[in-house]
Amino acid sequence: MKVLAVDTSAEVAAVAVMEESRLLGEYIINQKKTHSQKLMPMIKEVLDSLELKPGDIDLYAASSGPGSFTGLRIGVTTIKAMAYAANKPVVSVPTLDALAYNIPVPEVLICPVMDARNRQVYTALYSWEKGRLERLTEYMGIPVEELVGIIKQKNRRVMFNGDAALLYRNFFSSELNGNCEVAPVGMLLQKASSVAQAALIKASEGLTESCFDMVPFYLRKSQAEREYEKRTGSAEGSKV
């Protein structure tokens, strides 16, 4: 089974094609968030390089969130359109799950952290158990101070990745008494190959979707919605 996967949840734009456990090609750009301009040319270049057509892909996958509201919509909409045109199933992969797949290290607690501004992060905790990645918490949008408190309760060495890992590196090290580390650069940011890996596992468990059912997973409302509700005193903004 061949899967084409994309990740546009943050500044990184990434495309990968994987066939079972073999990575056929991957294209990653980490320079400005212009996914609307770059994503389709990246997909075309990867497919052309592999001498593949959209119809040769068996499964389409996207990092579904949390992350950038605009970025997620671009990635999800692109995959939905390609899957619809090719009449193929899709898989939504939570961004935090995909980041956790970057770190195939069984001895540590894995903690992806994405910057949600105002000293808050999108995060969850994971560990490898008997060769399988297990999520240990809910998906969370919380202050970094609260995250540290949760990690301390686990009493395990932790490895961080995601765009907030470097941002709060010194804070994490100080609060956790050095019992933590930031993932190496090759494991640090979003990779479409990790989205593809997670998608293939979900597909093997029958967890595919129709392209009509794929939607972004925002975890919380946009800043514009929150500011509108604050001004109007309304809690009836768009739910996500």
C-alpha positions in Angstrom: 0.0 0.0 0.0 1.3 3.4 -1.0 0.4 6.4 1.1 0.9 10.1 0.3 1.1 12.2 3.4 1.4 15.9 4.1 2.0 18.1 7.2 1.3 21.8 7.1 0.4 22.2 10.8 3.2 24.7 11.5 6.0 26.6 9.6 7.3 23.3 8.2 5.7 22.1 5.0 6.3 18.4 4.3 5.3 15.8 1.8 6.2 12.1 1.8 5.3 8.9 -0.1 5.7 5.6 1.8 5.0 2.1 0.7 4.5 -0.1 3.8 7.7 0.3 5.8 9.7 1.8 2.9 10.0 5.5 2.6 10.1 6.3 -1.2 10.5 10.0 -1.0 10.1 13.0 1.3 10.3 16.8 0.7 10.6 19.2 3.7 10.7 23.0 3.7 11.2 25.0 6.9 11.2 28.5 5.5 8.2 30.9 5.9 4.7 29.7 6.2 3.5 29.9 2.5 1.9 26.5 2.3 -0.8 27.7 -0.2 2.0 28.4 -2.7 4.4 25.6 -2.0 2.4 22.5 -1.1 1.1 21.5 -4.5 4.4 22.0 -6.3 6.1 19.9 -3.6 3.5 17.1 -4.1 4.0 17.2 -7.9 7.8 17.1 -7.6 7.7 14.1 -5.3 5.3 12.2 -7.4 7.1 13.1 -10.6 10.5 12.0 -9.1 9.0 8.7 -8.2 7.2 8.3 -11.6 3.9 8.1 -9.8 0.5 9.5 -10.6 -2.2 10.4 -8.0 -4.1 7.3 -9.0 -1.1 5.1 -8.0 -1.5 6.2 -4.4 -3.7 3.9 -2.3 -4.2 6.1 0.7 -4.0 9.8 1.4 -3.1 11.3 4.8 -2.8 14.6 6.5 -1.6 15.9 9.8 -5.0 17.1 11.1 -4.0 19.3 14.1 -3.6 21.0 16.4 -1.6 23.7 14.8 -1.9 26.7 12.5 -5.6 27.2 11.6 -4.7 28.3 8.1 -2.0 25.7 7.6 -4.2 22.9 8.7 -7.0 23.9 6.3 -4.5 24.0 3.4 -3.1 20.5 4.1 -6.5 18.9 4.9 -8.2 20.5 1.9 -5.5 19.5 -0.5 -5.6 15.9 0.6 -9.4 15.8 0.6 -9.4 17.1 -3.0 -6.7 14.6 -4.2 -8.4 11.7 -2.5 -11.8 12.7 -4.0 -10.4 12.9 -7.5 -8.6 9.6 -7.2 -11.5 7.9 -5.3 -9.2 6.8 -2.5 -9.6 6.7 1.3 -8.0 9.2 3.7 -6.5 9.1 7.2 -6.4 12.0 9.7 -3.3 11.9 11.9 -3.2 14.2 14.9 -0.1 16.4 14.7 1.1 15.5 18.2 0.9 11.8 17.3 3.0 12.3 14.2 5.6 14.3 16.2 5.8 11.5 18.7 6.5 9.0 16.0 9.6 11.0 15.2 11.2 9.7 18.4 11.6 5.9 18.3 13.2 5.8 21.7 11.6 3.3 24.2 13.5 4.4 27.3 12.0 8.0 27.6 8.8 9.8 28.0 8.0 11.5 24.7 6.5 15.0 24.9 5.8 16.9 21.7 5.2 20.6 22.4 3.8 23.1 19.8 3.8 26.8 20.6 0.3 28.0 21.3 1.5 31.5 22.3 1.2 33.3 25.7 3.3 30.6 27.4 0.9 27.9 26.3 1.6 24.8 24.3 -0.3 22.0 22.5 1.0 18.8 23.9 0.5 15.2 25.0 2.7 12.5 26.6 3.7 9.2 24.9 5.9 6.2 25.4 6.8 3.1 23.4 5.3 0.0 24.9 6.2 -3.4 23.4 7.1 -1.8 20.1 3.9 0.3 19.9 3.5 4.0 20.5 1.0 4.7 23.3 -0.5 8.0 24.2 -0.6 8.5 27.9 -2.7 11.7 28.2 -5.4 13.6 26.5 -4.4 16.2 23.8 -3.9 19.4 25.8 -3.6 23.1 25.2 -2.1 24.2 28.6 0.5 26.6 30.1 4.0 25.3 30.1 4.0 25.5 34.0 1.1 23.1 34.1 2.8 20.7 31.7 5.9 20.6 33.9 3.7 19.7 36.8 2.2 16.7 34.9 5.6 15.5 33.8 7.0 15.6 37.3 4.3 13.2 38.4 5.5 10.6 35.8 9.0 10.6 37.4 10.7 9.7 34.1 13.3 11.2 31.8 11.5 13.1 29.0 12.4 14.0 25.5 10.8 17.1 23.9 10.3 17.9 20.3 8.1 20.3 18.3 8.6 24.1 17.7 8.2 24.9 21.4 11.0 22.5 22.5 13.8 25.0 21.8 11.6 28.0 22.9 11.3 26.6 26.4 14.4 24.5 26.5 16.0 26.4 29.4 12.8 26.5 31.4 12.2 22.8 31.0 15.8 22.0 32.0 15.6 24.2 35.1 12.2 23.0 36.3 12.9 19.3 35.7 16.4 19.4 37.2 18.0 18.5 33.9 16.1 15.2 33.7 15.1 16.0 30.1 16.5 16.6 26.6 15.5 18.2 23.3 15.3 15.8 20.4 18.1 15.9 17.8 17.4 18.2 14.8 16.3 15.3 12.6 13.6 14.4 15.1 12.7 17.9 16.2 10.0 19.2 13.8 7.1 17.9 11.7 7.9 15.1 9.2 5.4 13.8 6.6 7.0 10.4 6.8 5.9 10.2 10.4 2.4 11.1 9.3 2.6 8.4 6.7 3.8 5.8 9.3 0.9 6.6 11.6 -1.5 6.6 8.7 -0.5 3.1 7.6 -0.9 1.8 11.1 -4.4 3.3 11.4 -5.3 1.9 7.9 -4.2 -1.6 9.0 -6.7 -1.3 11.8 -9.5 -0.3 9.5 -9.4 3.4 10.6 -9.7 5.0 7.2 -12.2 7.8 6.4 -14.1 9.2 3.4 -12.6 12.4 2.2 -15.9 14.1 3.1 -15.4 13.2 6.8 -11.8 14.6 7.1 -11.7 17.8 9.1 -9.0 19.7 10.9 -8.6 19.1 14.7 -8.0 22.5 16.2 -8.1 21.6 20.0 -9.3 25.1 20.8 -10.9 28.1 19.2 -8.9 30.6 17.2 -7.6 33.7 18.7 -10.1 35.8 16.7 -13.0 33.7 18.0 -11.8 34.0 21.6 -11.4 37.8 21.2 -14.9 38.0 19.7 -16.4 36.1 22.5 -14.6 38.2 25.1 -15.9 41.4 23.5 -19.5 40.2 23.1 -19.7 38.0 26.2 -20.9 35.2 24.0 -19.8 31.5 24.2 -21.4 30.6 20.9 -18.5 31.0 18.6 -17.6 28.2 16.2 -16.9 24.9 18.0 -13.8 22.9 17.1 
